[in-house]
């Protein structure tokens, strides 16, 4: 039985924001907003929504310029605009309390939004956020990987063509990426990638006052031990969990390990 309820749009922060809802209201549990990464439309996180929906009222959002959310040649794709989208989205849905789970770019958006200490934000989960920034080492992935795969998907491609970019993914995962990647606006992706290197999220971390958990991939090179040490020095309230057998795309690499890393941090475990 699926936990998926519906997809919908909301006008928030002056743009159309599209989301997928899973699970429905769970009394005494805060709803959860999931923010995907730089080229991950909400639909590609549907399998995560299915699990989360068993425990929480879950909303997977298409970040502006991705999926079915608004995109245009003039839209502001900055980190600040994306953070304002998140706060406005929660406000538009009228929640007194909510939790945010962000992966990669989505985690950076969550950090920037939490800096302003918005009303209602209760918990924050940061999944392998890029720790690049001014004067720091670059993000390990390169921009052409994103741009070339978007161009391929825009022309139309099958899962076998997408496999060259994501060789460890399953056929189902590749098929979904091939279908939806063309909805990622190239300018949005370029702006976000450049922001990985120009936006200083480390300056935001000391201003996060809600309970926060950092989930780190055990494989890959996005977050190293020295990065964890620095993050903890900036905000001792951030606890850390590792998923040893996963690279940056943690739920794709070790789905059960990913769910286990949450424990009951959000108020309930993500059990089967």
C-alpha positions, 0 to 999 in steps of 0.5 A: 500500500502506497503512502503517496497522497497527491502532488500539489502547488502552493504560491509562496515567496512569490513563486509556484512551489510544487510538492509531493505529499506522503502519509498524511497527518500524524497526531503529535508528530511534526510534519517533515519537509524534504529538500532534495539536491541540485539535480533531484526533482521531488519525484526522484525522492519518492521512495524516501517519501514512501518510508517517511510517510509511514511515520510522518506527514511528509512533503517533498519539495521541488526546489525552484528551477527543478521539477514542476516548481517555477522556473524562468530566465529571470528567476533568482536562483540564489541560496537566499531566495531558496531559503526564503522559499522554504520559510514561505512554504511552511508558512503557506501551509500554516504549520505551528511546528515542522522539521526539515530534512535537506540533502546536499544542496537542500541541506545548505538551503536548510542551513541558510533558512535556519540562520534566521531562526524562523518561527515553527522550525523544530528540527533540522537534518543535514545530509552530506551538505557540500562544505565548500565555500570562500577560501575552501576546497572545491566541491568534488563533483564538477559542473560539466557532469551536471550540465552534460547529463541535463543536455542529454536528458533534454534531447531525450534519452533512455536509462542506458544513456544515463548509466554513464553518469550514474553507473551504480544506480538501479534501472528504476533509478536511472529510468526516473532520472532520465525522465525527469532530469530535463526539468532542471533548469541549466541556469538554476543548476549553474547558479547553485553550483557556483554558490557552493563555492561562494556562499559561506554556510559556515558563518550560518552554523553558529546561529542555528538554535534548533536541534540538528543532526548531520548525516555523513556518507562514509564513502566519498569526499564531500565531508571529511573528519576535519569538516565534522570537527569544524562544524562541531566547533561552530555549533556543539548542538549538532550531533553526527551520524555516519552511514559507512557503506554509502557515498554522497547519494546516501539513500540510493547507496544504503537505503536502510542505513540511511533510515537507521541514521535518523533514529528517533531524532524526528520524533519516531523511527523510520522502521519498516 
